[in-house]
Amino acid sequence: MLYGITKMWVRSMLNVYVICNNALVHKQYVIANSTERVQWFLLTTGLKIVLTRDT
């Protein structure tokens, strides 16, 4: 009985860990994605400014 309870507890703890881990990875991915987008935006804006300054 105790073994079954321990097994269930370990499984639920693992589930919680996996869910938290996935959330963390997702959050990091979103942050990386947004910074990449910002950098790309800055790069394209910088290029536009350079091009308009040349003419």
N, C-alpha and C positions, 0 to 999 in steps of 0.2 A: 504493500500500500504506500509506504513512505517512498519507495523507489519510483512508483508511478507519479506521485505528487512532485517529486524532485525533477523527474523527466519533463513533466508538463511545465513546471516553473522555468526550467532551463530553456525549453522550446519557446515559451512566451518571452523570455529575456532576449533570446536570439532574434525573435520577430521584431521586438522593440528596437534592438540594435540595428537590424537591417533597415527598418523604416527610417530611423534617425540618420543612418549612414547615407541612404538614398536621398533624403532631404538635404543633407549637407553637400553631397556631390551635385545635386540639382542646383542648389544655391550658388556653389562655386562656379558651375557651368554658366548660370545666368549672369553672374558678376563678370566672368571672363568674356562672355558674349557681349555684354553691354560696354565693357571697356574697349573691346575690339571695335565695336560699332563707333564709339566716340573717337578712337584713334583714326579710323577710316574716314569719318566725317571731318576731322581736323586736317587730315592729309588732303582730301579732295578740296576742302575750303582753301587750304594753303596753296594748292596748285591753281585754283581759280584766281586767287589774289595775285599770284605771281604772273599768270597769263594776262590778267587785266592790267597789271602794272607795266608789262612789257609794251603793250600797244599804245 
